[in-house]
């Protein structure tokens, strides 16, 4: 479980910085491809542990409207099982030709306290969803219901979303650029390093605005590192 301190810290750290911190740890494929922030309020930030849902291709003899009746449909079950603070992450095989959810299901997630949703498939009722105060990332706006293309089969198993491996409990961070997946076992240390890196990058940006050139500044040489440390000490 991500600590409350790290959760709040990650809300202030860009996905760009996080990909760099993860790159230094040897992780190159952590940024979910082919999704965009549907939510109209582009200042919303998403941080939460992954609750995963996997789809396979639909089959006509199984995926009829009656599949939604009663209990047992994995998509519906996932909506009610995704806990407050978690992010529902869907593996739709990068097929956005049909929706993996609509406004009623997204509203239900929001009311239950979910931290957000990420799908490499489509979403319907997009004009309603984009007005929600819930970070929602999808592959496309798509009106057809999920039964046209998708059959939900598994919850809380390792999945692929936008070409990135996502394991239950991994930490997802989303901003205007997109979504980064942080392996659960290193989330705390990544948050700590990224927070420090963000402070340094903010200082660098300040120096660039003052007219400083980037050589020796970014990345920093020994003199720049000393200057930054002195600046931090003076602030404290």
Buried (B, 14 or more C-beta within 10 A) or exposed (E): EBEEEBBEBBBEBBBEBBBBBBEEBEBEEBBBBBBBBBBEEEEBBBBBBBBBBBBEEBEEEEBEEEBEEEEEBBBBBBBEBBEEBBBBBBBBBBBBBBBBBBBEBBBBBBEBEBBBBBBBBBBBBBEEBBEBEBBBBBBBBBEEBBBBBBBBEBBBEBBBBBEBEBBBBBBBBBBEEBBBBBBBEBBBEBBBBBBEBBBBBEBBEEBEEEEBEEEEBBEBEEEBEEBBEEBEEEEE
